[in-house]
Amino acid sequence: MYITSPCEEAPGRPRVKRFKSVGEVEKKLIRCGRCGKMGTHNKLSCTEPLVQQ
């Protein structure tokens, strides 16, 4: 009977970046192409009325 060790490395290229903890992750502010406001939405999820130019 042959038992493998539970600590085998996964095949493939090793990960370069480490996993960030909860306190390190920062949300990036993006500018909406439809209303022009900074926030966490884009023109697909914008709920503002159209801006008249």
N, C-alpha and C positions, 0 to 999 in steps of 0.2 A: 504494500500500500504506500502511495506517495502523496504527501500533503504539501501543498505550496504555502509559502509564507504570505500573510495578508498584506504585507507592505511592499508589494511590487510596484514599480513605476509604470505609468501608463505609456503606451507606445506613442511616438511622434515627437515633434519638436517641443522643447520645454517652454513654459510660459515666460514672457519677458517682464510684463508688468505685474505688480502684486495687486491683490484685491484691496481696495480702499475701505477703511472703516466708515461707519455711519457719519461721524463728525467731520470727515475729510471731504465728503462729496458736496460740491457746490453746484447749484443750478446755474446754467448760463442764461443770461437775458438775451432774447432775440427780438429783432424789430419786425413787426407785422408789416407785410407788403401792402395790405389793404387799408388799414387805418393809420399806420405809421407809428403806433405806440410801442414802447418797450415793454416786454413782459414775457410770459411763458406760452404765448399762442402765436400762430402764424395765420396766413390768409385762409387756410382751409378751416380752421377752428375759430375764426373771428366772429364775434356776435355784434360788433359795432355796425351802425348804418354806414352806407357808402359815403366817402368823402367827396364833395363836389369841388372840382378844380376851377 
